[in-house]
Amino acid sequence: MKKVIAVMLIITGIALMAYPKLKEFYYDQRQAQLIEAWEESMKILERQDPDEVPEARESPGADEEAARARERRERYIQQNMEGTLRIDKINLNMPILKGATEKNLLISVSSLTGTAGPGEVGNYCIAGHRCRTTGRHFNKLDRLEKGDSITVTTKDAVYSYEVFESLVVRPEETWVLMPEGNERLITLITCDYSEEPSLRLIVRGRLVAGEKLKG
């Protein structure tokens, strides 16, 4: 019995010594994933412009193919949507798609893989095209100021964030993706055409309220 206890103590000691290194490895891996997702989404934002792809519109003369295309698009959104993003100040209300892929960003705003989810501890990061057409996607994001409201609604809850910071960063400044202690943050990301497309316009908010929806 004493030998068993001794072995258990040795194993426990080894585990305790290894824990900090394992923890560092986990966070290093997670940070690398975040940076990879950031870099890929930023490349897409730079080379892709939704304004160049006309959206399907309802009209009496719409042919069957156009109708089927709309149905496929709507079905895709429903299957890949994790919530909606509403910003009343800039009259924005859009679905949030999972993963900032080329296809998703062409359709709507999209969350970055590896970041926190809506309302969670961490940093919920959402990327979107700036668009040159007034009012489309994140075209008016630069109008947000400290104290403005951002609302994310999922199938289970409504989360209200308050803007506390708006800034422009360079592509390598990936710190804007990182969590900060036990804070529940949201970070909105787009290009900054006022200076140069390679710069990023960042709007950051902090969770101020969360309400579960009744089933």
LINTATA-V314085 format. One record per residue. N is the residue number from 1. SS is DSSP state (helix for helix, strand for strand, loop for the rest). Layout:
n & ss
N & SS
N & SS
This chain:
n & ss
1 & loop
2 & helix
3 & helix
4 & helix
5 & helix
6 & helix
7 & helix
8 & helix
9 & helix
10 & helix
11 & helix
12 & helix
13 & helix
14 & helix
15 & helix
16 & helix
17 & helix
18 & helix
19 & helix
20 & helix
21 & helix
22 & helix
23 & helix
24 & helix
25 & helix
26 & helix
27 & helix
28 & helix
29 & helix
30 & helix
31 & helix
32 & helix
33 & helix
34 & helix
35 & helix
36 & helix
37 & helix
38 & helix
39 & helix
40 & helix
41 & helix
42 & helix
43 & helix
44 & helix
45 & helix
46 & helix
47 & helix
48 & loop
49 & loop
50 & helix
51 & helix
52 & helix
53 & loop
54 & loop
55 & loop
56 & loop
57 & loop
58 & loop
59 & loop
60 & loop
61 & loop
62 & loop
63 & loop
64 & helix
65 & helix
66 & helix
67 & helix
68 & helix
69 & helix
70 & helix
71 & helix
72 & helix
73 & helix
74 & helix
75 & helix
76 & helix
77 & helix
78 & helix
79 & helix
80 & helix
81 & strand
82 & strand
83 & strand
84 & strand
85 & strand
86 & strand
87 & strand
88 & helix
89 & helix
90 & helix
91 & loop
92 & strand
93 & strand
94 & strand
95 & strand
96 & strand
97 & strand
98 & strand
99 & loop
100 & loop
101 & loop
102 & helix
103 & helix
104 & helix
105 & helix
106 & helix
107 & helix
108 & loop
109 & strand
110 & strand
111 & strand
112 & loop
113 & loop
114 & loop
115 & loop
116 & loop
117 & loop
118 & loop
119 & loop
120 & loop
121 & loop
122 & strand
123 & strand
124 & strand
125 & strand
126 & strand
127 & strand
128 & loop
129 & loop
130 & loop
131 & loop
132 & loop
133 & loop
134 & loop
135 & loop
136 & loop
137 & loop
138 & loop
139 & loop
140 & loop
141 & helix
142 & helix
143 & helix
144 & loop
145 & loop
146 & loop
147 & loop
148 & loop
149 & strand
150 & strand
151 & strand
152 & strand
153 & strand
154 & loop
155 & loop
156 & loop
157 & strand
158 & strand
159 & strand
160 & strand
161 & strand
162 & strand
163 & strand
164 & strand
165 & strand
166 & strand
167 & strand
168 & strand
169 & strand
170 & loop
171 & loop
172 & loop
173 & loop
174 & helix
175 & helix
176 & helix
177 & helix
178 & loop
179 & loop
180 & loop
181 & loop
182 & loop
183 & loop
184 & strand
185 & strand
186 & strand
187 & strand
188 & strand
189 & strand
190 & strand
191 & strand
192 & loop
193 & loop
194 & loop
195 & loop
196 & loop
197 & loop
198 & loop
199 & loop
200 & strand
201 & strand
202 & strand
203 & strand
204 & strand
205 & strand
206 & strand
207 & strand
208 & strand
209 & strand
210 & strand
211 & strand
212 & strand
213 & loop
214 & loop
215 & loop
